Amino acid sequence: MTEQMRVTTDDGVGLAVEVTGTGAPLVMIHGFTGVKDDFSDHLDVFAHDSTVVTFDLRGHGESDKPESGDAYSFDRLAADTFAVADALGLEHFRLFGHSLGGMVARRVVLGAPSRIDALVLMSTSAGRPSGVDPELVDVGVAVALTEGMQVVRQVLDELDPLGTFANQRVRLERPDYEDYGRRNFFNVPAVAYAALISDIAYQPDQLAEMRDVTCPTLVIVGEQDNAFLPDSLALADVIPGAELVVVPDAGHSPQFENPPVYQAAMERFLGRVTATARGEVAT
């Protein structure tokens, strides 16, 4: 059973939230221009043993879209994550972040480590991604604010910065996949796009700080995700005891591009975390 609700943040922004399943809480944060439905294919499986919380980031999906660029930042998105957890009475929770969502999750775990029981970082980085050129980002920001998202989309279609063989295969196998992504993209206002992509390009490097993460951690990345593979490997290397899963035949979105491997990795990790919490022998 899925419960849909709306959480209002301290600055009055309404966030669309879905809660599915029973068990230890798992809060999942989607990526840039994504939506909470990015995790829908596997919710039923994870919800067998977890209370899965997904929500649309502000400026995305069914959540409110403030008109000022000042309303968007990684710190603001981290605060929104806490707002969702607090509204649900979650003092402790497991946290998953994909891409931009992983950058937000990083701020959450570094800001309140005692609240995070386990961490999953997928296709993300500890600072500016190695595959991101700040000068190109500056151009994208200017285009978004002056010419609009339609022109930005045309440029991205030409450059295809996250394009991989795996992504191309999914587009062929799932005829609705490309339309799904485009709908989500055009639902993001230009001010939100500009502010958040700037944060992606100019965020401070927190790799050294990630050495202080003590909760069980899983790092997932697609083997074809050239823009984020080096950064994911670096995260797995510095976080004490982190498990690394490099997903074969997958790019930036393993949950779509190689679902069985992604799902198996998540189930194994969450199972071990649960067994440890119960004092059982983890396998």
C-alpha positions in Angstrom: 0.0 0.0 0.0 1.3 3.4 -0.9 0.4 6.6 1.0 0.7 9.9 -0.8 1.1 13.0 1.2 2.5 16.6 1.1 5.1 18.0 3.4 5.5 21.8 3.7 9.0 23.1 4.4 9.9 25.9 6.7 10.0 28.3 3.7 6.5 27.2 2.6 7.4 24.9 -0.3 5.2 21.8 -0.7 6.9 18.5 -1.4 5.1 15.5 -2.9 5.9 12.5 -0.8 5.1 8.8 -1.2 5.5 6.1 1.5 5.4 2.4 0.7 5.9 -0.7 2.7 6.8 -1.6 6.3 10.1 -2.0 8.2 13.2 0.1 8.6 12.8 3.5 6.8 14.6 4.0 3.6 14.6 7.6 2.2 15.4 7.8 -1.5 16.5 11.0 -3.3 16.3 11.2 -7.1 18.7 12.9 -9.5 18.7 16.2 -11.4 15.6 16.7 -13.5 14.4 13.3 -12.2 11.4 12.4 -10.1 10.4 10.1 -7.3 9.0 7.6 -9.9 12.6 6.9 -10.9 12.6 4.3 -8.2 9.1 2.9 -8.9 10.2 -0.3 -10.7 11.7 -1.7 -7.5 9.5 -0.2 -4.8 7.5 -3.4 -4.3 10.6 -5.4 -3.7 12.3 -3.0 -1.3 9.0 -2.4 0.5 8.8 -6.0 1.6 11.3 -5.2 4.4 11.5 -1.4 4.3 9.3 1.6 4.7 10.4 3.3 1.4 10.0 7.1 1.4 10.4 8.8 -2.0 9.7 12.5 -2.8 10.0 15.0 -5.6 12.7 17.5 -4.9 11.5 21.1 -5.0 11.3 22.3 -8.6 10.8 18.7 -9.8 7.8 16.5 -10.4 4.7 17.3 -8.4 6.5 19.4 -5.8 6.2 23.2 -5.7 8.4 25.2 -8.0 9.5 28.5 -6.4 10.0 31.3 -8.9 13.3 32.6 -7.3 16.6 31.0 -7.9 17.5 31.7 -4.3 15.1 29.0 -3.3 17.3 26.3 -4.8 20.6 25.0 -3.4 22.1 21.7 -2.2 21.8 22.9 1.4 18.2 23.7 0.8 17.5 20.3 -0.7 19.3 18.7 2.3 17.0 20.7 4.6 14.0 19.5 2.6 15.2 15.9 3.2 15.2 16.4 6.9 11.8 18.1 6.7 10.4 15.0 5.0 12.0 12.7 7.6 10.8 14.9 10.5 7.2 15.0 9.1 7.2 11.2 9.2 8.7 11.0 12.6 11.9 9.4 11.4 14.6 10.0 14.0 16.9 7.5 12.2 16.7 6.3 8.6 18.6 4.7 5.8 19.4 7.1 3.0 19.8 6.6 -0.8 20.9 9.2 -3.2 21.3 9.1 -7.0 23.5 11.6 -8.9 22.4 15.0 -7.6 20.5 13.1 -4.9 23.7 11.6 -3.8 25.2 15.0 -3.5 22.3 16.0 -1.3 22.6 12.7 0.7 26.3 13.5 1.3 25.3 16.8 2.9 22.7 15.0 5.0 25.0 12.4 6.4 27.8 14.9 7.0 25.4 17.3 8.7 23.6 14.7 10.9 25.6 11.5 11.0 23.8 10.1 14.0 20.5 10.1 12.1 21.7 7.9 9.2 21.7 4.2 9.8 23.0 3.2 6.3 24.0 5.1 3.2 23.7 4.2 -0.5 25.4 6.6 -3.0 24.7 5.8 -6.7 26.4 7.5 -9.7 27.5 10.6 -7.7 30.5 12.5 -6.5 32.1 14.1 -3.5 32.5 17.4 -5.3 32.3 18.7 -8.9 32.0 15.6 -11.0 35.1 14.9 -13.1 33.0 14.8 -16.2 31.6 18.3 -15.7 33.1 21.4 -17.4 32.2 24.6 -15.4 32.6 26.8 -18.5 30.0 24.7 -20.3 27.8 24.8 -17.3 28.0 28.6 -17.3 26.8 28.6 -20.9 23.9 26.3 -20.0 22.9 28.6 -17.1 22.8 31.6 -19.4 20.9 29.7 -22.1 18.3 28.5 -19.5 17.7 31.9 -18.1 17.6 33.8 -21.4 16.4 31.4 -24.0 14.5 28.8 -22.0 14.5 25.1 -21.3 13.6 24.1 -24.9 16.9 25.5 -26.2 18.8 23.8 -23.3 17.2 20.5 -24.3 18.3 20.9 -27.9 21.8 21.5 -26.8 21.8 18.5 -24.4 20.4 16.3 -27.2 23.3 17.3 -29.4 26.0 16.9 -26.7 24.4 13.9 -24.9 26.7 14.3 -21.9 25.5 11.1 -20.1 24.8 9.1 -23.3 26.1 5.5 -23.1 25.4 2.3 -25.0 23.3 1.1 -22.1 21.2 4.2 -22.2 20.7 3.8 -25.9 19.6 0.2 -25.4 17.0 1.2 -22.8 15.6 3.8 -25.2 15.0 1.0 -27.7 13.7 -1.5 -25.2 11.3 0.9 -23.4 9.6 3.1 -26.0 8.2 5.4 -23.3 11.6 5.9 -21.6 12.8 8.9 -23.6 9.4 10.7 -23.4 9.4 10.0 -19.6 12.7 11.7 -19.2 11.7 14.7 -21.4 8.5 15.2 -19.5 10.4 15.3 -16.2 13.1 17.6 -17.7 10.6 20.2 -19.0 8.7 20.2 -15.7 11.8 21.8 -14.1 11.7 25.6 -14.2 14.7 27.4 -15.7 15.5 29.1 -12.4 15.8 25.8 -10.7 17.8 24.2 -13.5 20.3 27.1 -13.5 20.7 27.3 -9.7 21.2 23.5 -9.2 23.5 22.9 -12.2 25.6 25.7 -10.9 25.8 24.0 -7.5 26.8 20.8 -9.3 29.7 22.6 -11.0 30.9 24.8 -8.2 30.3 22.7 -5.1 33.2 22.3 -2.6 35.0 19.0 -2.7 34.1 17.0 0.4 36.0 13.8 -0.3 38.2 14.2 2.7 35.2 14.7 5.0 33.7 11.5 3.8 36.4 9.6 5.7 34.4 10.4 8.8 31.3 8.5 7.6 30.8 5.5 9.9 27.5 4.0 8.9 27.4 1.0 6.5 27.8 2.4 3.0 27.2 1.0 -0.5 28.5 2.8 -3.6 26.9 1.8 -6.9 28.0 3.0 -10.3 27.5 1.9 -13.9 30.7 0.7 -15.7 29.9 3.0 -18.6 29.2 6.1 -16.5 32.4 7.9 -17.5 31.2 11.2 -16.0 30.9 9.7 -12.5 32.8 6.5 -12.4 36.1 8.0 -11.1 34.2 10.0 -8.5 32.3 6.9 -7.3 35.5 4.9 -7.1 37.0 7.6 -5.0 34.1 7.7 -2.6 34.2 3.9 -2.2 37.9 4.2 -1.5 37.7 6.8 1.3 34.6 5.8 3.1 35.6 3.3 5.8 34.3 -0.2 5.0 32.3 1.0 2.0 31.1 -1.7 -0.4 31.5 -1.0 -4.1 29.3 -2.4 -6.9 30.3 -1.5 -10.5 27.2 -2.5 -12.5 28.1 -4.1 -15.9 26.2 -2.9 -19.0 25.0 0.2 -17.2 25.6 3.9 -17.4 24.3 6.7 -15.2 21.0 5.1 -14.2 21.6 1.4 -13.2 18.1 1.0 -11.9 16.9 1.3 -15.5 19.9 0.0 -17.4 20.6 -3.2 -15.5 17.8 -3.7 -13.0 18.7 -7.2 -11.8 22.2 -6.3 -10.7 21.0 -3.0 -9.2 18.2 -4.7 -7.3 20.4 -7.6 -6.1 23.0 -5.2 -4.8 20.4 -3.2 -2.9 18.7 -6.3 -1.4 22.1 -7.8 -0.3 23.2 -4.5 1.3 19.9 -3.7 3.0 19.6 -7.4 4.2 23.0 -7.2 5.8 22.2 -3.9 7.5 19.0 -5.3 8.9 20.7 -8.5 10.1 23.4 -6.4 11.8 20.8 -4.2 13.5 19.1 -7.4 14.8 22.3 -8.8 16.1 22.2 -11.6 13.6 25.1 -12.9 11.5 25.3 -10.9 8.3 25.8 -12.8 5.0 
